[in-house]
Amino acid sequence: MDVHHFRYDRITFNPEKCFGKACIRGLRMPVSSLLSSLAAGMSEREILQEWPQLEPEDMRQALAYTSEAMAERVV
């Protein structure tokens, strides 16, 4: 069963998919794979052509989720 992130409704978690990693809309597309494609130099348009099941909002939420997850937290 997919569990949605409390803030980003397109980010899901399921221990039976991709080892429970953050994924896009329950697809077997980890957020980390999307980020790796961007880091490798693929454009948003190229990524959307490569994975037609993705939508532009998926990419925005993946970036926002990752940015928040990686933000430095001062205690």
PDB file of N, H, CA, C and O in Angstrom:
ATOM      1  N   MET A   1       0.839  -1.184   0.000  1.00  0.00           N
ATOM      2  CA  MET A   1       0.000   0.000   0.000  1.00  0.00           C
ATOM      3  C   MET A   1       0.883   1.246   0.000  1.00  0.00           C
ATOM      4  O   MET A   1       1.807   1.376   0.804  1.00  0.00           O
ATOM      5  N   ASP A   2       0.577   2.151  -0.915  1.00  0.00           N
ATOM      6  H   ASP A   2      -0.173   2.046  -1.568  1.00  0.00           H
ATOM      7  CA  ASP A   2       1.338   3.387  -1.011  1.00  0.00           C
ATOM      8  C   ASP A   2       0.892   4.378   0.063  1.00  0.00           C
ATOM      9  O   ASP A   2      -0.300   4.580   0.292  1.00  0.00           O
ATOM     10  N   VAL A   3       1.871   4.981   0.707  1.00  0.00           N
ATOM     11  H   VAL A   3       2.840   4.816   0.521  1.00  0.00           H
ATOM     12  CA  VAL A   3       1.621   6.031   1.694  1.00  0.00           C
ATOM     13  C   VAL A   3       2.115   7.336   1.086  1.00  0.00           C
ATOM     14  O   VAL A   3       3.251   7.425   0.620  1.00  0.00           O
ATOM     15  N   HIS A   4       1.250   8.350   1.093  1.00  0.00           N
ATOM     16  H   HIS A   4       0.327   8.278   1.471  1.00  0.00           H
ATOM     17  CA  HIS A   4       1.606   9.643   0.527  1.00  0.00           C
ATOM     18  C   HIS A   4       2.312  10.513   1.572  1.00  0.00           C
ATOM     19  O   HIS A   4       1.988  10.480   2.759  1.00  0.00           O
ATOM     20  N   HIS A   5       3.272  11.279   1.097  1.00  0.00           N
ATOM     21  H   HIS A   5       3.535  11.305   0.132  1.00  0.00           H
ATOM     22  CA  HIS A   5       3.953  12.241   1.952  1.00  0.00           C
ATOM     23  C   HIS A   5       2.910  13.244   2.450  1.00  0.00           C
ATOM     24  O   HIS A   5       1.981  13.582   1.717  1.00  0.00           O
ATOM     25  N   PHE A   6       3.052  13.713   3.666  1.00  0.00           N
ATOM     26  H   PHE A   6       3.806  13.439   4.262  1.00  0.00           H
ATOM     27  CA  PHE A   6       2.045  14.607   4.244  1.00  0.00           C
ATOM     28  C   PHE A   6       1.971  15.955   3.534  1.00  0.00           C
ATOM     29  O   PHE A   6       0.921  16.596   3.574  1.00  0.00           O
ATOM     30  N   ARG A   7       3.034  16.406   2.892  1.00  0.00           N
ATOM     31  H   ARG A   7       3.887  15.885   2.859  1.00  0.00           H
ATOM     32  CA  ARG A   7       3.033  17.704   2.228  1.00  0.00           C
ATOM     33  C   ARG A   7       3.023  17.583   0.707  1.00  0.00           C
ATOM     34  O   ARG A   7       2.425  18.411   0.019  1.00  0.00           O
ATOM     35  N   TYR A   8       3.677  16.565   0.191  1.00  0.00           N
ATOM     36  H   TYR A   8       4.163  15.893   0.751  1.00  0.00           H
ATOM     37  CA  TYR A   8       3.819  16.395  -1.260  1.00  0.00           C
ATOM     38  C   TYR A   8       3.013  15.179  -1.698  1.00  0.00           C
ATOM     39  O   TYR A   8       3.462  14.042  -1.548  1.00  0.00           O
ATOM     40  N   ASP A   9       1.827  15.420  -2.237  1.00  0.00           N
ATOM     41  H   ASP A   9       1.463  16.343  -2.358  1.00  0.00           H
ATOM     42  CA  ASP A   9       0.902  14.334  -2.539  1.00  0.00           C
ATOM     43  C   ASP A   9       1.354  13.428  -3.687  1.00  0.00           C
ATOM     44  O   ASP A   9       0.775  12.360  -3.888  1.00  0.00           O
ATOM     45  N   ARG A  10       2.364  13.830  -4.431  1.00  0.00           N
ATOM     46  H   ARG A  10       2.834  14.697  -4.268  1.00  0.00           H
ATOM     47  CA  ARG A  10       2.870  12.993  -5.522  1.00  0.00           C
ATOM     48  C   ARG A  10       4.071  12.153  -5.092  1.00  0.00           C
ATOM     49  O   ARG A  10       4.592  11.369  -5.885  1.00  0.00           O
ATOM     50  N   ILE A  11       4.501  12.308  -3.874  1.00  0.00           N
ATOM     51  H   ILE A  11       4.078  12.944  -3.230  1.00  0.00           H
ATOM     52  CA  ILE A  11       5.614  11.520  -3.334  1.00  0.00           C
ATOM     53  C   ILE A  11       5.015  10.418  -2.460  1.00  0.00           C
ATOM     54  O   ILE A  11       4.281  10.689  -1.510  1.00  0.00           O
ATOM     55  N   THR A  12       5.343   9.177  -2.799  1.00  0.00           N
ATOM     56  H   THR A  12       5.940   8.957  -3.571  1.00  0.00           H
ATOM     57  CA  THR A  12       4.777   8.040  -2.082  1.00  0.00           C
ATOM     58  C   THR A  12       5.874   7.108  -1.581  1.00  0.00           C
ATOM     59  O   THR A  12       7.003   7.120  -2.072  1.00  0.00           O
ATOM     60  N   PHE A  13       5.510   6.312  -0.600  1.00  0.00           N
ATOM     61  H   PHE A  13       4.593   6.303  -0.201  1.00  0.00           H
ATOM     62  CA  PHE A  13       6.410   5.332  -0.008  1.00  0.00           C
ATOM     63  C   PHE A  13       5.661   4.008   0.082  1.00  0.00           C
ATOM     64  O   PHE A  13       4.488   3.972   0.454  1.00  0.00           O
ATOM     65  N   ASN A  14       6.343   2.931  -0.261  1.00  0.00           N
ATOM     66  H   ASN A  14       7.295   2.961  -0.564  1.00  0.00           H
ATOM     67  CA  ASN A  14       5.755   1.601  -0.167  1.00  0.00           C
ATOM     68  C   ASN A  14       6.913   0.616   0.025  1.00  0.00           C
ATOM     69  O   ASN A  14       7.769   0.505  -0.853  1.00  0.00           O
ATOM     70  N   PRO A  15       6.956  -0.095   1.147  1.00  0.00           N
ATOM     71  CA  PRO A  15       8.064  -1.014   1.390  1.00  0.00           C
ATOM     72  C   PRO A  15       8.169  -2.125   0.345  1.00  0.00           C
ATOM     73  O   PRO A  15       9.210  -2.774   0.239  1.00  0.00           O
ATOM     74  N   GLU A  16       7.112  -2.349  -0.422  1.00  0.00           N
ATOM     75  H   GLU A  16       6.266  -1.822  -0.337  1.00  0.00           H
ATOM     76  CA  GLU A  16       7.129  -3.390  -1.446  1.00  0.00           C
ATOM     77  C   GLU A  16       7.560  -2.867  -2.819  1.00  0.00           C
ATOM     78  O   GLU A  16       7.647  -3.635  -3.777  1.00  0.00           O
ATOM     79  N   LYS A  17       7.828  -1.569  -2.913  1.00  0.00           N
ATOM     80  H   LYS A  17       7.758  -0.945  -2.134  1.00  0.00           H
ATOM     81  CA  LYS A  17       8.277  -0.970  -4.175  1.00  0.00           C
ATOM     82  C   LYS A  17       9.577  -0.234  -3.926  1.00  0.00           C
ATOM     83  O   LYS A  17       9.659   0.608  -3.032  1.00  0.00           O
ATOM     84  N   CYS A  18      10.571  -0.544  -4.699  1.00  0.00           N
ATOM     85  H   CYS A  18      10.504  -1.228  -5.425  1.00  0.00           H
ATOM     86  CA  CYS A  18      11.861   0.176  -4.641  1.00  0.00           C
ATOM     87  C   CYS A  18      12.415   0.247  -3.215  1.00  0.00           C
ATOM     88  O   CYS A  18      13.004   1.252  -2.816  1.00  0.00           O
ATOM     89  N   PHE A  19      12.219  -0.823  -2.461  1.00  0.00           N
ATOM     90  H   PHE A  19      11.741  -1.640  -2.785  1.00  0.00           H
ATOM     91  CA  PHE A  19      12.758  -0.924  -1.101  1.00  0.00           C
ATOM     92  C   PHE A  19      12.267   0.192  -0.183  1.00  0.00           C
ATOM     93  O   PHE A  19      12.965   0.574   0.756  1.00  0.00           O
ATOM     94  N   GLY A  20      11.083   0.712  -0.446  1.00  0.00           N
ATOM     95  H   GLY A  20      10.516   0.402  -1.209  1.00  0.00           H
ATOM     96  CA  GLY A  20      10.510   1.746   0.411  1.00  0.00           C
ATOM     97  C   GLY A  20      11.024   3.143   0.152  1.00  0.00           C
ATOM     98  O   GLY A  20      10.695   4.069   0.894  1.00  0.00           O
ATOM     99  N   LYS A  21      11.831   3.318  -0.894  1.00  0.00           N
ATOM    100  H   LYS A  21      12.098   2.566  -1.497  1.00  0.00           H
ATOM    101  CA  LYS A  21      12.346   4.653  -1.220  1.00  0.00           C
ATOM    102  C   LYS A  21      11.214   5.573  -1.662  1.00  0.00           C
ATOM    103  O   LYS A  21      10.165   5.112  -2.110  1.00  0.00           O
ATOM    104  N   ALA A  22      11.436   6.859  -1.532  1.00  0.00           N
ATOM    105  H   ALA A  22      12.289   7.233  -1.168  1.00  0.00           H
ATOM    106  CA  ALA A  22      10.472   7.845  -2.005  1.00  0.00           C
ATOM    107  C   ALA A  22      10.313   7.688  -3.512  1.00  0.00           C
ATOM    108  O   ALA A  22      11.298   7.697  -4.251  1.00  0.00           O
ATOM    109  N   CYS A  23       9.079   7.544  -3.960  1.00  0.00           N
ATOM    110  H   CYS A  23       8.279   7.537  -3.360  1.00  0.00           H
ATOM    111  CA  CYS A  23       8.780   7.349  -5.377  1.00  0.00           C
ATOM    112  C   CYS A  23       7.775   8.393  -5.855  1.00  0.00           C
ATOM    113  O   CYS A  23       7.166   9.105  -5.056  1.00  0.00           O
ATOM    114  N   ILE A  24       7.618   8.466  -7.154  1.00  0.00           N
ATOM    115  H   ILE A  24       8.112   7.888  -7.803  1.00  0.00           H
ATOM    116  CA  ILE A  24       6.665   9.384  -7.767  1.00  0.00           C
ATOM    117  C   ILE A  24       5.337   8.670  -7.960  1.00  0.00           C
ATOM    118  O   ILE A  24       5.273   7.671  -8.676  1.00  0.00           O
ATOM    119  N   ARG A  25       4.279   9.165  -7.334  1.00  0.00           N
ATOM    120  H   ARG A  25       4.331   9.977  -6.752  1.00  0.00           H
ATOM    121  CA  ARG A  25       2.899   8.701  -7.492  1.00  0.00           C
ATOM    122  C   ARG A  25       2.720   7.186  -7.490  1.00  0.00           C
ATOM    123  O   ARG A  25       1.894   6.666  -8.240  1.00  0.00           O
ATOM    124  N   GLY A  26       3.462   6.484  -6.679  1.00  0.00           N
ATOM    125  H   GLY A  26       4.133   6.907  -6.069  1.00  0.00           H
ATOM    126  CA  GLY A  26       3.300   5.040  -6.595  1.00  0.00           C
ATOM    127  C   GLY A  26       3.917   4.291  -7.760  1.00  0.00           C
ATOM    128  O   GLY A  26       3.858   3.063  -7.811  1.00  0.00           O
ATOM    129  N   LEU A  27       4.507   5.016  -8.692  1.00  0.00           N
ATOM    130  H   LEU A  27       4.555   6.014  -8.650  1.00  0.00           H
ATOM    131  CA  LEU A  27       5.196   4.366  -9.804  1.00  0.00           C
ATOM    132  C   LEU A  27       6.512   3.796  -9.289  1.00  0.00           C
ATOM    133  O   LEU A  27       6.981   4.185  -8.219  1.00  0.00           O
ATOM    134  N   ARG A  28       7.084   2.918 -10.011  1.00  0.00           N
ATOM    135  H   ARG A  28       6.703   2.602 -10.880  1.00  0.00           H
ATOM    136  CA  ARG A  28       8.401   2.396  -9.636  1.00  0.00           C
ATOM    137  C   ARG A  28       9.477   3.331 -10.184  1.00  0.00           C
ATOM    138  O   ARG A  28      10.394   2.916 -10.893  1.00  0.00           O
ATOM    139  N   MET A  29       9.332   4.593  -9.832  1.00  0.00           N
ATOM    140  H   MET A  29       8.587   4.930  -9.256  1.00  0.00           H
ATOM    141  CA  MET A  29      10.264   5.643 -10.252  1.00  0.00           C
ATOM    142  C   MET A  29      10.715   6.363  -9.004  1.00  0.00           C
ATOM    143  O   MET A  29      10.045   7.290  -8.549  1.00  0.00           O
ATOM    144  N   PRO A  30      11.850   5.953  -8.436  1.00  0.00           N
ATOM    145  CA  PRO A  30      12.344   6.628  -7.238  1.00  0.00           C
ATOM    146  C   PRO A  30      12.691   8.089  -7.519  1.00  0.00           C
ATOM    147  O   PRO A  30      13.161   8.434  -8.604  1.00  0.00           O
ATOM    148  N   VAL A  31      12.456   8.918  -6.545  1.00  0.00           N
ATOM    149  H   VAL A  31      12.075   8.637  -5.664  1.00  0.00           H
ATOM    150  CA  VAL A  31      12.843  10.327  -6.638  1.00  0.00           C
ATOM    151  C   VAL A  31      14.336  10.418  -6.944  1.00  0.00           C
ATOM    152  O   VAL A  31      14.759  11.287  -7.707  1.00  0.00           O
ATOM    153  N   SER A  32      15.127   9.540  -6.365  1.00  0.00           N
ATOM    154  H   SER A  32      14.784   8.834  -5.746  1.00  0.00           H
ATOM    155  CA  SER A  32      16.580   9.570  -6.589  1.00  0.00           C
ATOM    156  C   SER A  32      16.939   9.332  -8.049  1.00  0.00           C
ATOM    157  O   SER A  32      17.920   9.899  -8.531  1.00  0.00           O
ATOM    158  N   SER A  33      16.180   8.516  -8.764  1.00  0.00           N
ATOM    159  H   SER A  33      15.384   8.055  -8.372  1.00  0.00           H
ATOM    160  CA  SER A  33      16.446   8.284 -10.195  1.00  0.00           C
ATOM    161  C   SER A  33      16.174   9.540 -10.999  1.00  0.00           C
ATOM    162  O   SER A  33      16.917   9.873 -11.923  1.00  0.00           O
ATOM    163  N   LEU A  34      15.115  10.226 -10.645  1.00  0.00           N
ATOM    164  H   LEU A  34      14.512   9.955  -9.895  1.00  0.00           H
ATOM    165  CA  LEU A  34      14.790  11.479 -11.323  1.00  0.00           C
ATOM    166  C   LEU A  34      15.903  12.501 -11.089  1.00  0.00           C
ATOM    167  O   LEU A  34      16.330  13.178 -12.024  1.00  0.00           O
ATOM    168  N   LEU A  35      16.368  12.612  -9.861  1.00  0.00           N
ATOM    169  H   LEU A  35      16.021  12.062  -9.101  1.00  0.00           H
ATOM    170  CA  LEU A  35      17.444  13.548  -9.545  1.00  0.00           C
ATOM    171  C   LEU A  35      18.750  13.160 -10.238  1.00  0.00           C
ATOM    172  O   LEU A  35      19.497  14.031 -10.683  1.00  0.00           O
ATOM    173  N   SER A  36      19.025  11.877 -10.331  1.00  0.00           N
ATOM    174  H   SER A  36      18.418  11.169  -9.970  1.00  0.00           H
ATOM    175  CA  SER A  36      20.226  11.425 -11.033  1.00  0.00           C
ATOM    176  C   SER A  36      20.182  11.813 -12.503  1.00  0.00           C
ATOM    177  O   SER A  36      21.202  12.189 -13.080  1.00  0.00           O
ATOM    178  N   SER A  37      19.013  11.723 -13.102  1.00  0.00           N
ATOM    179  H   SER A  37      18.185  11.417 -12.633  1.00  0.00           H
ATOM    180  CA  SER A  37      18.865  12.117 -14.509  1.00  0.00           C
ATOM    181  C   SER A  37      19.115  13.607 -14.677  1.00  0.00           C
ATOM    182  O   SER A  37      19.780  14.022 -15.626  1.00  0.00           O
ATOM    183  N   LEU A  38      18.589  14.414 -13.766  1.00  0.00           N
ATOM    184  H   LEU A  38      18.049  14.077 -12.995  1.00  0.00           H
ATOM    185  CA  LEU A  38      18.841  15.854 -13.815  1.00  0.00           C
ATOM    186  C   LEU A  38      20.325  16.151 -13.611  1.00  0.00           C
ATOM    187  O   LEU A  38      20.899  16.984 -14.312  1.00  0.00           O
ATOM    188  N   ALA A  39      20.941  15.467 -12.652  1.00  0.00           N
ATOM    189  H   ALA A  39      20.475  14.790 -12.082  1.00  0.00           H
ATOM    190  CA  ALA A  39      22.362  15.685 -12.372  1.00  0.00           C
ATOM    191  C   ALA A  39      23.243  15.271 -13.546  1.00  0.00           C
ATOM    192  O   ALA A  39      24.326  15.824 -13.741  1.00  0.00           O
ATOM    193  N   ALA A  40      22.779  14.300 -14.325  1.00  0.00           N
ATOM    194  H   ALA A  40      21.900  13.851 -14.166  1.00  0.00           H
ATOM    195  CA  ALA A  40      23.536  13.838 -15.485  1.00  0.00           C
ATOM    196  C   ALA A  40      23.402  14.785 -16.672  1.00  0.00           C
ATOM    197  O   ALA A  40      24.058  14.610 -17.699  1.00  0.00           O
ATOM    198  N   GLY A  41      22.532  15.801 -16.513  1.00  0.00           N
ATOM    199  H   GLY A  41      22.000  15.942 -15.679  1.00  0.00           H
ATOM    200  CA  GLY A  41      22.400  16.802 -17.564  1.00  0.00           C
ATOM    201  C   GLY A  41      21.155  16.704 -18.414  1.00  0.00           C
ATOM    202  O   GLY A  41      20.987  17.483 -19.352  1.00  0.00           O
ATOM    203  N   MET A  42      20.275  15.760 -18.105  1.00  0.00           N
ATOM    204  H   MET A  42      20.413  15.127 -17.342  1.00  0.00           H
ATOM    205  CA  MET A  42      19.032  15.672 -18.875  1.00  0.00           C
ATOM    206  C   MET A  42      18.149  16.870 -18.543  1.00  0.00           C
ATOM    207  O   MET A  42      18.096  17.313 -17.395  1.00  0.00           O
ATOM    208  N   SER A  43      17.468  17.383 -19.537  1.00  0.00           N
ATOM    209  H   SER A  43      17.510  17.023 -20.469  1.00  0.00           H
ATOM    210  CA  SER A  43      16.530  18.479 -19.317  1.00  0.00           C
ATOM    211  C   SER A  43      15.184  17.910 -18.861  1.00  0.00           C
ATOM    212  O   SER A  43      14.924  16.713 -18.981  1.00  0.00           O
ATOM    213  N   GLU A  44      14.348  18.789 -18.342  1.00  0.00           N
ATOM    214  H   GLU A  44      14.559  19.761 -18.244  1.00  0.00           H
ATOM    215  CA  GLU A  44      13.002  18.356 -17.936  1.00  0.00           C
ATOM    216  C   GLU A  44      12.281  17.736 -19.126  1.00  0.00           C
ATOM    217  O   GLU A  44      11.619  16.707 -18.989  1.00  0.00           O
ATOM    218  N   ARG A  45      12.407  18.358 -20.281  1.00  0.00           N
ATOM    219  H   ARG A  45      12.945  19.194 -20.391  1.00  0.00           H
ATOM    220  CA  ARG A  45      11.733  17.848 -21.480  1.00  0.00           C
ATOM    221  C   ARG A  45      12.246  16.457 -21.845  1.00  0.00           C
ATOM    222  O   ARG A  45      11.454  15.581 -22.192  1.00  0.00           O
ATOM    223  N   GLU A  46      13.555  16.245 -21.771  1.00  0.00           N
ATOM    224  H   GLU A  46      14.198  16.957 -21.488  1.00  0.00           H
ATOM    225  CA  GLU A  46      14.123  14.933 -22.086  1.00  0.00           C
ATOM    226  C   GLU A  46      13.639  13.865 -21.105  1.00  0.00           C
ATOM    227  O   GLU A  46      13.344  12.737 -21.501  1.00  0.00           O
ATOM    228  N   ILE A  47      13.561  14.222 -19.847  1.00  0.00           N
ATOM    229  H   ILE A  47      13.801  15.138 -19.525  1.00  0.00           H
ATOM    230  CA  ILE A  47      13.091  13.274 -18.827  1.00  0.00           C
ATOM    231  C   ILE A  47      11.632  12.912 -19.079  1.00  0.00           C
ATOM    232  O   ILE A  47      11.256  11.743 -19.000  1.00  0.00           O
ATOM    233  N   LEU A  48      10.822  13.902 -19.378  1.00  0.00           N
ATOM    234  H   LEU A  48      11.128  14.852 -19.442  1.00  0.00           H
ATOM    235  CA  LEU A  48       9.406  13.634 -19.641  1.00  0.00           C
ATOM    236  C   LEU A  48       9.221  12.800 -20.907  1.00  0.00           C
ATOM    237  O   LEU A  48       8.270  12.024 -20.994  1.00  0.00           O
ATOM    238  N   GLN A  49      10.107  12.945 -21.881  1.00  0.00           N
ATOM    239  H   GLN A  49      10.880  13.575 -21.810  1.00  0.00           H
ATOM    240  CA  GLN A  49      10.046  12.108 -23.080  1.00  0.00           C
ATOM    241  C   GLN A  49      10.490  10.679 -22.770  1.00  0.00           C
ATOM    242  O   GLN A  49       9.925   9.715 -23.287  1.00  0.00           O
ATOM    243  N   GLU A  50      11.498  10.561 -21.928  1.00  0.00           N
ATOM    244  H   GLU A  50      11.957  11.344 -21.508  1.00  0.00           H
ATOM    245  CA  GLU A  50      12.034   9.241 -21.554  1.00  0.00           C
ATOM    246  C   GLU A  50      11.025   8.453 -20.717  1.00  0.00           C
ATOM    247  O   GLU A  50      10.883   7.242 -20.888  1.00  0.00           O
ATOM    248  N   TRP A  51      10.336   9.132 -19.823  1.00  0.00           N
ATOM    249  H   TRP A  51      10.451  10.116 -19.684  1.00  0.00           H
ATOM    250  CA  TRP A  51       9.341   8.504 -18.946  1.00  0.00           C
ATOM    251  C   TRP A  51       7.998   9.210 -19.143  1.00  0.00           C
ATOM    252  O   TRP A  51       7.659  10.109 -18.372  1.00  0.00           O
ATOM    253  N   PRO A  52       7.231   8.820 -20.160  1.00  0.00           N
ATOM    254  CA  PRO A  52       5.973   9.513 -20.479  1.00  0.00           C
ATOM    255  C   PRO A  52       4.920   9.456 -19.370  1.00  0.00           C
ATOM    256  O   PRO A  52       3.964  10.231 -19.394  1.00  0.00           O
ATOM    257  N   GLN A  53       5.079   8.560 -18.409  1.00  0.00           N
ATOM    258  H   GLN A  53       5.856   7.931 -18.390  1.00  0.00           H
ATOM    259  CA  GLN A  53       4.122   8.492 -17.304  1.00  0.00           C
ATOM    260  C   GLN A  53       4.324   9.635 -16.304  1.00  0.00           C
ATOM    261  O   GLN A  53       3.444   9.908 -15.487  1.00  0.00           O
ATOM    262  N   LEU A  54       5.478  10.299 -16.368  1.00  0.00           N
ATOM    263  H   LEU A  54       6.192  10.077 -17.031  1.00  0.00           H
ATOM    264  CA  LEU A  54       5.738  11.436 -15.474  1.00  0.00           C
ATOM    265  C   LEU A  54       5.072  12.697 -16.000  1.00  0.00           C
ATOM    266  O   LEU A  54       4.838  12.850 -17.199  1.00  0.00           O
ATOM    267  N   GLU A  55       4.776  13.588 -15.077  1.00  0.00           N
ATOM    268  H   GLU A  55       4.966  13.464 -14.103  1.00  0.00           H
ATOM    269  CA  GLU A  55       4.174  14.881 -15.400  1.00  0.00           C
ATOM    270  C   GLU A  55       5.061  15.980 -14.821  1.00  0.00           C
ATOM    271  O   GLU A  55       5.795  15.736 -13.864  1.00  0.00           O
ATOM    272  N   PRO A  56       5.006  17.187 -15.387  1.00  0.00           N
ATOM    273  CA  PRO A  56       5.842  18.275 -14.879  1.00  0.00           C
ATOM    274  C   PRO A  56       5.696  18.496 -13.366  1.00  0.00           C
ATOM    275  O   PRO A  56       6.685  18.779 -12.689  1.00  0.00           O
ATOM    276  N   GLU A  57       4.495  18.373 -12.840  1.00  0.00           N
ATOM    277  H   GLU A  57       3.692  18.144 -13.390  1.00  0.00           H
ATOM    278  CA  GLU A  57       4.292  18.571 -11.399  1.00  0.00           C
ATOM    279  C   GLU A  57       5.027  17.511 -10.580  1.00  0.00           C
ATOM    280  O   GLU A  57       5.452  17.782  -9.457  1.00  0.00           O
ATOM    281  N   ASP A  58       5.182  16.301 -11.135  1.00  0.00           N
ATOM    282  H   ASP A  58       4.837  16.081 -12.048  1.00  0.00           H
ATOM    283  CA  ASP A  58       5.958  15.262 -10.449  1.00  0.00           C
ATOM    284  C   ASP A  58       7.387  15.738 -10.220  1.00  0.00           C
ATOM    285  O   ASP A  58       7.955  15.544  -9.145  1.00  0.00           O
ATOM    286  N   MET A  59       7.953  16.355 -11.233  1.00  0.00           N
ATOM    287  H   MET A  59       7.492  16.513 -12.106  1.00  0.00           H
ATOM    288  CA  MET A  59       9.332  16.827 -11.126  1.00  0.00           C
ATOM    289  C   MET A  59       9.441  17.953 -10.110  1.00  0.00           C
ATOM    290  O   MET A  59      10.384  17.982  -9.319  1.00  0.00           O
ATOM    291  N   ARG A  60       8.496  18.875 -10.120  1.00  0.00           N
ATOM    292  H   ARG A  60       7.730  18.852 -10.762  1.00  0.00           H
ATOM    293  CA  ARG A  60       8.534  19.982  -9.158  1.00  0.00           C
ATOM    294  C   ARG A  60       8.442  19.470  -7.730  1.00  0.00           C
ATOM    295  O   ARG A  60       9.189  19.913  -6.857  1.00  0.00           O
ATOM    296  N   GLN A  61       7.527  18.537  -7.492  1.00  0.00           N
ATOM    297  H   GLN A  61       6.920  18.177  -8.201  1.00  0.00           H
ATOM    298  CA  GLN A  61       7.392  18.011  -6.135  1.00  0.00           C
ATOM    299  C   GLN A  61       8.602  17.184  -5.718  1.00  0.00           C
ATOM    300  O   GLN A  61       8.992  17.207  -4.551  1.00  0.00           O
ATOM    301  N   ALA A  62       9.194  16.463  -6.647  1.00  0.00           N
ATOM    302  H   ALA A  62       8.877  16.444  -7.595  1.00  0.00           H
ATOM    303  CA  ALA A  62      10.398  15.689  -6.315  1.00  0.00           C
ATOM    304  C   ALA A  62      11.524  16.618  -5.893  1.00  0.00           C
ATOM    305  O   ALA A  62      12.238  16.334  -4.931  1.00  0.00           O
ATOM    306  N   LEU A  63      11.688  17.717  -6.599  1.00  0.00           N
ATOM    307  H   LEU A  63      11.108  17.948  -7.380  1.00  0.00           H
ATOM    308  CA  LEU A  63      12.719  18.689  -6.237  1.00  0.00           C
ATOM    309  C   LEU A  63      12.410  19.365  -4.908  1.00  0.00           C
ATOM    310  O   LEU A  63      13.306  19.546  -4.083  1.00  0.00           O
ATOM    311  N   ALA A  64      11.165  19.736  -4.695  1.00  0.00           N
ATOM    312  H   ALA A  64      10.437  19.589  -5.365  1.00  0.00           H
ATOM    313  CA  ALA A  64      10.781  20.389  -3.440  1.00  0.00           C
ATOM    314  C   ALA A  64      10.958  19.426  -2.259  1.00  0.00           C
ATOM    315  O   ALA A  64      11.466  19.812  -1.207  1.00  0.00           O
ATOM    316  N   TYR A  65      10.538  18.180  -2.443  1.00  0.00           N
ATOM    317  H   TYR A  65      10.125  17.866  -3.298  1.00  0.00           H
ATOM    318  CA  TYR A  65      10.688  17.167  -1.390  1.00  0.00           C
ATOM    319  C   TYR A  65      12.163  16.988  -1.026  1.00  0.00           C
ATOM    320  O   TYR A  65      12.524  16.963   0.150  1.00  0.00           O
ATOM    321  N   THR A  66      12.999  16.866  -2.043  1.00  0.00           N
ATOM    322  H   THR A  66      12.706  16.886  -2.999  1.00  0.00           H
ATOM    323  CA  THR A  66      14.424  16.653  -1.812  1.00  0.00           C
ATOM    324  C   THR A  66      15.068  17.871  -1.164  1.00  0.00           C
ATOM    325  O   THR A  66      15.897  17.741  -0.264  1.00  0.00           O
ATOM    326  N   SER A  67      14.689  19.035  -1.621  1.00  0.00           N
ATOM    327  H   SER A  67      14.015  19.140  -2.353  1.00  0.00           H
ATOM    328  CA  SER A  67      15.232  20.260  -1.035  1.00  0.00           C
ATOM    329  C   SER A  67      14.902  20.330   0.448  1.00  0.00           C
ATOM    330  O   SER A  67      15.758  20.653   1.271  1.00  0.00           O
ATOM    331  N   GLU A  68      13.673  20.031   0.773  1.00  0.00           N
ATOM    332  H   GLU A  68      12.977  19.769   0.103  1.00  0.00           H
ATOM    333  CA  GLU A  68      13.267  20.059   2.184  1.00  0.00           C
ATOM    334  C   GLU A  68      13.985  18.974   2.981  1.00  0.00           C
ATOM    335  O   GLU A  68      14.410  19.215   4.111  1.00  0.00           O
ATOM    336  N   ALA A  69      14.120  17.795   2.408  1.00  0.00           N
ATOM    337  H   ALA A  69      13.774  17.599   1.490  1.00  0.00           H
ATOM    338  CA  ALA A  69      14.773  16.691   3.106  1.00  0.00           C
ATOM    339  C   ALA A  69      16.248  16.970   3.342  1.00  0.00           C
ATOM    340  O   ALA A  69      16.816  16.505   4.330  1.00  0.00           O
ATOM    341  N   MET A  70      16.872  17.721   2.451  1.00  0.00           N
ATOM    342  H   MET A  70      16.411  18.099   1.649  1.00  0.00           H
ATOM    343  CA  MET A  70      18.301  17.990   2.554  1.00  0.00           C
ATOM    344  C   MET A  70      18.630  19.300   3.275  1.00  0.00           C
ATOM    345  O   MET A  70      19.801  19.605   3.504  1.00  0.00           O
ATOM    346  N   ALA A  71      17.622  20.057   3.625  1.00  0.00           N
ATOM    347  H   ALA A  71      16.671  19.810   3.439  1.00  0.00           H
ATOM    348  CA  ALA A  71      17.850  21.349   4.292  1.00  0.00           C
ATOM    349  C   ALA A  71      18.583  21.121   5.610  1.00  0.00           C
ATOM    350  O   ALA A  71      18.285  20.193   6.361  1.00  0.00           O
ATOM    351  N   GLU A  72      19.534  21.982   5.860  1.00  0.00           N
ATOM    352  H   GLU A  72      19.776  22.736   5.250  1.00  0.00           H
ATOM    353  CA  GLU A  72      20.252  21.915   7.120  1.00  0.00           C
ATOM    354  C   GLU A  72      19.297  22.260   8.255  1.00  0.00           C
ATOM    355  O   GLU A  72      18.548  23.234   8.182  1.00  0.00           O
ATOM    356  N   ARG A  73      19.335  21.478   9.261  1.00  0.00           N
ATOM    357  H   ARG A  73      19.943  20.687   9.320  1.00  0.00           H
ATOM    358  CA  ARG A  73      18.487  21.735  10.422  1.00  0.00           C
ATOM    359  C   ARG A  73      19.388  22.083  11.592  1.00  0.00           C
ATOM    360  O   ARG A  73      20.298  21.334  11.947  1.00  0.00           O
ATOM    361  N   VAL A  74      19.117  23.220  12.172  1.00  0.00           N
ATOM    362  H   VAL A  74      18.378  23.829  11.883  1.00  0.00           H
ATOM    363  CA  VAL A  74      19.891  23.676  13.327  1.00  0.00           C
ATOM    364  C   VAL A  74      19.111  23.310  14.582  1.00  0.00           C
ATOM    365  O   VAL A  74      17.926  23.618  14.707  1.00  0.00           O
ATOM    366  N   VAL A  75      19.783  22.662  15.489  1.00  0.00           N
ATOM    367  H   VAL A  75      20.746  22.412  15.387  1.00  0.00           H
ATOM    368  CA  VAL A  75      19.126  22.244  16.730  1.00  0.00           C
ATOM    369  C   VAL A  75      19.550  23.150  17.854  1.00  0.00           C
ATOM    370  O   VAL A  75      19.111  22.971  18.990  1.00  0.00           O
TER     371      VAL A  75
END
